């Protein structure tokens, strides 16, 4: 699944690598692999048409 961080558009699109509870590991184009707390951030899913 491809996502974007709503407050960090400079990170580019990210590929979700794993989801464990509220922890989402995402590999972003311009920020690398980051651990996102889903309780604090609602990542935006990138649709296939985008």
N, C-alpha and C positions, 0 to 999 in steps of 0.2 A: 504494500500500500504506500502511495506517495502522499506526503503531507507538507504543509507550510506552517511555520510558527507565526501567529498573527501579529506579534510585536517585533519580530525580527525578519523582515522581508529580505534583508541583506544576506541571510543564511542560505537563501535559495530553497529549492525543493529538497525534501529529505525522504529517504527510503526507510520505512519502519523495519527494524531488524528483530525486535522482540518486545513483548508486552508481558509484564509480570505485575499483577495488581495495578497500582497507579503509576508504575514506572515503565516508561516507554523509551527504548533505545532507538535513536534515529541517526542515520548517517546523512548529514546535510551536505549539499554541494560545496558550500563555501565556509562551513564551520566544522566539518568533520563529524565524528561520532559523539553524540551527546545523550545524556540521560535526562529525560523530561518527566517532571512530576505532573501527571494528568489531573491531580487534585488542584493544581495551581494554574495550569495552562491548557486551553482547549485547542489542540492542533486542528488545522483546517485540512480536510481531505482534498487532494487535487484530483479533479475528475479527469477522465480519459480525454475529454474534449479540450481541456485547458492547455 
